[in-house]
């Protein structure tokens, strides 16, 4: 059955198009180093980290997951995210992963939120870790692609809100180390607004970790 399916929909690596595998060892190694510290132009006020640069296999895999329906890539990218989280987590503390807010229209077009999907995979690999989709973009928020840093900040002002039903489930977690997770960090505007909104509801985000940074 796998062979027949490959003839119809050939499997290729999401990072380098190597046939026969969704994610090859060579591309996996590109996201396997210790997370790198980022210093975005819009400072979220917490340390920001990336598994790799917004280039090469990481960039191609992120775009394939988001724009080309390669949902199978959530598994290897989630595993890479889990390895990065393991390196950054404080010993003995529970982890709480909050996906960066996405637009509902984009999620419908993509068959779900790729960032939340990847974060859920990461949480499944780590003991004492949970994923909570606390944040969402308010209706009318534009896609940030192509916007300048100032335009992104204006676009996101009051554009990130919490989901009350999710917020109500977080009171039972004792002193978690909270990570905002995303696929890409460029200007830092989304991360900064997310940190600000979460703090307003007494959810202190301690770190931002993304798959790719620029």
Helices and strands as residue ranges (DSSP letters): H 2-8, H 25-29, E 36-38, E 47-53, H 56-67, H 73-88, E 95-99, H 104-109, H 114-125, E 129-131, E 135-137, H 149-156, E 160-162, H 164-167, E 177-185, H 189-200, E 207-213
